[in-house]
Amino acid sequence: MTTAATTGSPSAPTPASASAPVPTPVPASAPAPGAASPSTSTPTDVRPAGRPRGTLDWRLRFGFLSLIWGFSFLLIKVGTGSYAPFQVTLGRLAFGTAVLAVAIAVKRDRLPRGARTWAHLTVAALLLNALPFSLFAYAELTIPSTLAGICNATSPLWGMALSLVALSEDRPTRVRVAGLGLGFLGVLTVLGAWQGFSGLDARGTALALLASLSYPIGWIYVRRTLAGTGSSALSMTGAQLFLATLQLAVVTPLFTTFPTRFPLLPLLAVAALGALGTGLALLIQYGLVTEVGPTTAQMVTYFIPVIATAAGVALLGESLTWSTPVGAVIVLAGAALTQVRPKA
């Protein structure tokens, strides 16, 4: 689940997730889960001198962030059980924007200025929030939340593939190319390619994979257009979520009718998805990147599909065949290899 905010560095970390997916602060612009590329140029995870420590140990915050983003796919599934996908996405963005608005007000931060910046943020909001969030919501109408969570983990693979074409400074290495191939082999394993993809909902799976692809496209766009704006990551992301909310506010009435009833559990799921999985998660991520660096903070990406799978099976009773966890491990191993940088 992702937004993009950057303060000037050309590279960025990647948190991952349909739920997670928002950008992190620099020095690596995140997928907000993201940066222009799922990799980061930060050479070390050691906390530089002068970086503030959080009041709560960073490992606890890291674990909490993993849980929030991992459970986001379950919350999407519960929300779409009673509300239209666009309505779930609109509610998610509205609650997330409200949390960031409060944080911006408390910190007395200033929103970005300039028509050009807001124009680029509008595109970023579409690619990193409105579009992927909606695609995941529609995908989970027909596929289990476990599969959606695993599809989300392919974002670093798409990012690696796209960066080879779009980012001239991001040169491939044998290890990273091998990781790309291994990752997509894992995707085929999850989907059961040797069985002819039998029992698989092709439309829902394609929507989930398109959502995962949308994140790195958005990260690359942000990296090329919004670096060096001078605004804080918090204000940029808050503005981006606000714009995404406006986009869904326009689109949703065109494709849905106003609900006649508001079932409590799905409503709470949407509220938690937005306030916790989008708003609070971004604030936690900012703190982690500041304290321990983007390389360590982005490791949350590899826990999300594990938690999403466990939650879907344990709480929603979703079925699990051997190929799903095995394929997921292969996907994550490939994604990890794509993040390996050559030693200077």
C-alpha positions in Angstrom: 0.0 0.0 0.0 2.0 3.0 -1.1 2.4 6.7 -1.5 5.3 8.6 -2.6 7.2 11.3 -0.9 10.7 12.4 -1.5 12.8 15.2 -0.3 15.5 15.2 -2.8 17.4 11.9 -2.8 17.1 10.0 -6.1 16.8 6.6 -4.6 14.3 5.1 -2.3 13.4 2.1 -0.2 10.4 -0.1 -0.7 8.0 -1.1 1.9 5.8 -3.0 -0.2 2.2 -3.6 0.0 -1.2 -3.0 -1.3 -1.8 -1.8 2.1 1.5 -0.8 2.8 2.3 0.6 -0.2 3.2 4.5 0.6 6.6 6.1 0.1 9.0 6.5 2.8 11.0 9.5 3.5 14.4 10.0 2.0 17.3 9.3 1.6 15.5 6.6 -0.2 12.2 7.6 -1.5 10.0 4.7 -0.7 7.2 2.9 -2.3 6.2 5.0 -0.2 6.0 1.5 0.3 8.3 3.1 -2.2 11.0 4.6 -3.9 11.5 4.9 -7.4 13.2 1.6 -7.3 12.7 -1.1 -4.7 16.3 -1.0 -3.9 18.2 1.5 -1.8 21.6 3.1 -2.2 22.1 3.4 1.5 25.2 1.4 2.2 24.6 0.5 5.8 21.9 -0.1 8.4 23.8 1.4 11.2 22.0 4.4 12.7 24.0 7.5 11.9 25.0 9.7 14.7 22.4 12.3 15.5 19.4 10.2 14.3 16.7 10.4 17.0 15.6 7.3 18.8 11.9 6.5 19.2 10.4 6.1 22.7 9.4 2.5 21.8 12.2 0.1 20.7 12.4 0.1 16.9 12.1 -3.7 16.8 8.6 -3.5 18.4 7.6 -0.8 16.0 9.0 -2.9 13.1 6.9 -5.9 14.2 3.8 -3.8 14.6 4.2 -2.4 11.1 4.6 -5.9 9.7 1.4 -6.9 11.4 -0.5 -3.9 10.2 0.4 -4.3 6.6 0.2 -8.1 6.7 -3.4 -7.9 8.0 -4.4 -5.2 5.5 -5.3 -7.9 2.9 -7.6 -9.6 5.4 -9.2 -6.2 6.1 -9.7 -5.6 2.4 -11.5 -9.0 2.1 -13.8 -8.2 5.0 -14.5 -4.7 3.8 -15.4 -5.9 0.2 -17.8 -8.5 1.7 -20.3 -5.7 2.3 -19.1 -2.6 0.4 -18.1 -2.0 -3.2 -14.4 -2.1 -3.9 -14.3 1.7 -4.7 -16.1 2.4 -1.5 -13.6 0.4 0.5 -10.8 2.3 -1.2 -12.4 5.7 -0.7 -12.9 4.9 3.0 -9.4 3.7 3.4 -7.9 6.8 1.8 -10.2 9.1 3.8 -9.2 7.6 7.1 -5.6 7.5 6.2 -5.6 11.1 5.1 -7.3 12.1 8.4 -4.5 10.5 10.4 -1.8 12.3 8.3 -3.6 15.6 8.5 -3.5 15.4 12.3 0.2 14.6 12.2 0.9 17.5 9.9 -1.1 19.8 12.1 0.7 18.6 15.3 4.1 19.1 13.7 3.0 22.4 12.2 4.4 21.2 8.9 3.6 23.0 5.7 2.0 21.5 2.6 3.9 21.5 -0.7 3.7 24.6 -2.8 3.7 25.1 -6.5 1.2 24.0 -9.2 3.9 21.8 -10.9 4.5 19.9 -7.6 0.7 19.4 -7.1 0.3 18.2 -10.7 3.0 15.6 -10.2 1.5 14.6 -6.9 -1.8 14.1 -8.6 -0.2 11.5 -11.0 1.6 9.9 -8.0 -1.6 9.7 -6.1 -3.2 7.8 -9.0 -0.3 5.4 -9.5 0.6 4.7 -5.9 -2.7 4.9 -4.1 -6.0 5.3 -6.0 -5.2 2.7 -8.7 -3.4 -0.1 -6.8 -5.7 0.2 -3.8 -8.8 -0.1 -6.0 -7.3 -3.0 -8.0 -6.5 -5.0 -4.9 -10.0 -4.4 -3.6 -11.5 -5.6 -6.9 -9.1 -8.6 -7.0 -10.2 -9.8 -3.6 -13.7 -10.2 -4.8 -12.6 -13.4 -6.5 -9.2 -14.4 -5.1 -8.2 -15.2 -1.5 -6.4 -12.6 0.6 -3.5 -14.9 0.9 -2.9 -14.8 -2.9 -3.3 -11.0 -2.9 -0.7 -10.7 -0.3 1.8 -12.8 -2.2 1.0 -10.9 -5.4 1.9 -7.7 -3.6 5.3 -9.2 -2.8 6.1 -9.1 -6.5 6.5 -5.3 -6.5 10.3 -5.4 -6.0 10.5 -7.8 -9.0 8.5 -5.5 -11.2 10.5 -2.6 -9.9 13.8 -4.3 -10.7 12.6 -5.1 -14.3 11.4 -1.6 -14.9 14.4 0.1 -13.4 16.6 -1.7 -16.0 14.7 0.1 -18.7 13.7 3.4 -17.1 16.7 4.2 -14.8 20.0 4.5 -16.5 21.9 4.6 -13.2 20.4 1.4 -12.0 22.7 -1.1 -13.7 21.9 -4.8 -13.5 24.2 -7.4 -12.0 24.2 -11.2 -12.4 22.9 -11.6 -8.9 20.0 -9.2 -9.4 19.0 -10.6 -12.7 19.1 -14.1 -11.2 16.9 -12.8 -8.4 14.4 -11.4 -11.0 14.2 -14.8 -12.7 13.9 -16.7 -9.4 11.2 -14.4 -8.3 9.0 -14.9 -11.3 9.6 -18.6 -11.1 8.1 -18.3 -7.6 5.1 -16.5 -9.0 4.5 -19.4 -11.5 4.8 -21.8 -8.6 2.2 -19.9 -6.5 -0.1 -19.9 -9.5 0.3 -23.6 -10.3 1.6 -23.2 -13.8 2.3 -26.9 -14.2 -1.4 -27.6 -13.7 -2.4 -25.1 -16.4 -3.4 -22.6 -13.6 -6.5 -24.8 -12.9 -8.8 -23.4 -10.2 -7.2 -20.0 -10.5 -9.3 -16.9 -11.1 -7.4 -15.3 -13.9 -9.1 -11.9 -13.7 -8.6 -11.4 -10.0 -5.0 -12.6 -10.1 -4.3 -10.3 -13.0 -5.8 -7.3 -11.2 -3.6 -8.1 -8.1 -0.5 -8.4 -10.2 -1.4 -5.1 -12.0 -1.7 -3.4 -8.7 1.8 -4.6 -7.7 3.1 -3.3 -11.0 1.5 0.1 -10.5 3.7 0.7 -7.4 7.1 0.6 -9.1 5.8 2.6 -12.1 4.7 5.2 -9.6 8.0 5.1 -7.7 9.9 5.7 -10.9 7.6 8.6 -11.8 8.1 10.2 -8.4 11.9 9.7 -8.6 12.0 11.5 -11.9 9.6 14.3 -11.1 9.4 15.1 -7.3 13.0 14.8 -6.1 14.3 18.1 -4.6 11.0 19.8 -3.9 12.2 20.9 -0.5 9.0 19.7 1.2 9.0 17.1 4.0 8.1 13.5 3.3 5.2 13.8 5.7 3.7 16.8 3.9 4.3 15.3 0.5 2.6 12.0 1.4 -0.3 13.8 3.2 -0.9 15.9 0.1 -0.7 12.8 -2.1 -3.2 10.8 0.0 -5.5 13.8 0.0 -5.4 14.0 -3.8 -6.0 10.2 -4.1 -9.1 10.7 -1.8 -10.4 13.4 -4.1 -9.9 11.1 -7.1 -11.9 8.3 -5.5 -14.5 10.7 -4.3 -15.1 11.6 -7.9 -15.0 8.1 -9.3 -16.9 6.2 -6.6 -20.4 7.7 -7.2 -20.1 7.0 -10.9 -19.7 3.3 -10.4 -21.5 2.6 -7.1 -24.7 3.6 -5.3 -24.7 4.9 -1.8 -25.0 2.1 0.7 -28.4 1.6 2.3 -27.0 -0.1 5.3 -23.6 0.0 7.1 -22.7 -3.4 8.6 -20.4 -2.7 11.6 -17.6 -5.3 11.1 -16.9 -4.4 7.5 -17.1 -0.7 8.4 -14.6 -1.2 11.2 -12.3 -3.1 8.8 -12.3 -0.2 6.4 -11.6 2.3 9.2 -8.7 0.1 10.5 -7.4 -0.3 7.0 -7.2 3.4 6.5 -6.3 4.7 10.0 -3.9 1.9 10.9 -2.8 0.3 7.6 -2.4 3.5 5.8 -2.1 6.5 8.1 -0.4 5.2 11.2 1.7 2.7 9.3 3.3 5.6 7.3 4.1 7.5 10.5 5.7 4.4 12.0 7.6 3.8 8.8 9.0 7.4 8.8 10.3 6.9 12.3 12.0 3.6 11.4 13.7 5.1 8.3 14.9 8.0 10.4 16.2 5.8 13.2 17.6 2.7 11.6 17.8 3.6 7.9 15.8 2.6 4.8 17.6 -0.7 4.2 16.5 -2.1 7.6 13.1 -0.5 7.4 12.3 -1.9 4.0 12.8 -5.5 5.3 9.2 -5.3 6.5 8.4 -6.1 2.9 9.4 -9.8 3.4 7.2 -10.3 6.4 3.9 -9.0 4.8 3.0 -12.0 2.6 3.8 -14.4 5.5 1.5 -12.6 7.9 -1.2 -12.1 5.1 -1.1 -15.9 4.5 -1.3 -16.8 8.1 -4.2 -14.3 8.7 -6.2 -15.5 5.7 -5.9 -19.2 6.7 -6.4 -18.8 10.4 -9.1 -16.1 10.5 -10.9 -16.4 7.1 -10.5 -20.2 6.6 -8.9 -19.8 3.2 -7.4 -23.0 1.8 -3.7 -23.4 1.4 -1.9 -25.8 -0.9 1.8 -26.7 -0.7 2.6 -24.5 -3.8 1.4 -21.3 -2.1 4.0 -21.2 0.7 6.7 -22.7 -1.4 6.1 -20.3 -4.2 6.0 -17.4 -1.7 9.4 -18.3 -0.3 10.8 -18.4 -3.8 9.3 -15.0 -4.6 10.7 -13.5 -1.5 14.2 -15.0 -2.1 14.2 -13.6 -5.6 13.0 -10.2 -4.3 15.8 -10.2 -1.8 18.4 -10.9 -4.5 17.1 -8.0 -6.6 18.0 -5.7 -3.7 21.7 -6.8 -3.6 24.0 -4.0 -4.6 27.5 -4.5 -5.9 30.2 -3.6 -3.4 31.8 -0.2 -4.1 
